[in-house]
Amino acid sequence: MDYLIVLAGWFVFHYYYTDSINEILRAYETNFATGGIWLSFYWVFMFVITGLYKKLYLVSRLDEFFKVLKSTALGTLILYFLLDISSNEAFERVKILIVLYWGFTFGISALNRFVIRTVQRFYARRGKGLHRTVIIGTGYNAKVAYDDLMRNKTLGMDVMGYVQVNGKAPDPTIGIDKEQVIGHLDDIDEIINQNQIQDVLVAIEPDRRSELVEVISKVDKPEVTLKLLPDFYQLVSGLNKTNQIFGLPFIEISPQPMPLWERLIKRLLDVTVSIVVLIAGAPLFIAIALIIKSTSKGPAIYAQERVGRNGKPFTMFKFRTMYQNAEAKSGPMWAQENDPRVTKVGYWLRKMRLDEIPQLLNVLAGSMSLVGPRPERPHFVDQFKVQIPLYTRRLRVRPGITGWAQVKWKYDTSLDDVKEKTKYDLYYIENISLRMDMKILIATILTMVKGKGQ
């Protein structure tokens, strides 16, 4: 709709300012139709990178108004400078047109979204198009949340039932029927899949706050939105940022803190650096492969299954640093100081972090990034999911060749090391940004130069 509206707007705008616009189009050697098509694509691209498509479900119409205002203002500013730097005389004479075009584009885009939001709310009030929701908790807070959601359909949630945390039947004085309790927290995956749940609302009692980590750990699905209902103390303490819709506050556990434009640049950086390094360093990498082959039996490049983003397995590539079949008898083992499984050449490759270079192929394929949590083997992931709270949140992002945990902590030699590195990984995920990625890449380069790898 955005594309069609902006394209239609271009037709109307051209009708009123035909001579001036045609003068600019001729100067830039394009025509009315081509110019309109490309300009409309430009606006949709601007809407993408400024986050207008990030949250489409029952957004406040006033909030949408200001988002469109900022997006079109930024887009017009960029368009103005792109035309201005060409120093075209035709554009110099009609600069006022760009301001008029901004006002026109903003007006029709805002009107389009206002109409769509109004239609959404019309259907939501009648119980249509709502997100299927479960409430975790069977206490007073859960009942209050349920009543508010049932009363205010424009909150957008259709509650399927309650999920028990402690296994006890709900207090009959609260008003929750046994039939409304559809399962236990231990069965949350099955409940979500069977009921096609889109939102999970956590509304446990203040005295059971210690169970919050367990709840968040078990409800860790990227496709499901997790919201917490804060208690009064949390609200007045000012320590939490809440989203409030019609008086009901939520703390949303955001699965994607990195803005879309940063994610696009991060991916572009991944691809560009991988291509440049693989091409420029090809002679060195071939030499390393030949040295590995000539000094120990086995392939030069080692392939191993790892767990990637959203728990999907992929095959990771590294220069082989251990003797062939080093874990054939022992099975998967921790790394250790002066590891006897490591070859002499492998020792130096690890020191310089050069054994990681083939992973650039994984980065190009999209299964990894330059920066992210270290990808782990399925054998260990299955253990850590049980032993370490919130461990699976590491799987929300692409694993990386290097990361905050890798530059801040040593190789894993015990479960305690993994727990410590998980803290760094969770910090990275909650604070992910291009600036932080640059900081990690610089630290990694320094580690390689100083030969401090393991």
Helices and strands as residue ranges (DSSP letters): H 2-16, H 18-27, H 32-49, H 61-84, H 89-93, H 96-125, E 131-136, H 140-151, G 153-155, E 157-164, G 178-180, E 181-184, G 185-187, H 188-195, E 199-202, G 206-211, H 212-218, E 225-228, H 232-237, E 243-245, E 248-253, H 260-280, H 282-295, E 301-307, G 309-311, E 313-319, H 344-351, G 354-356, H 359-365, E 369-371, H 378-387, G 391-396, E 400-402, H 404-408, H 415-430, H 434-450
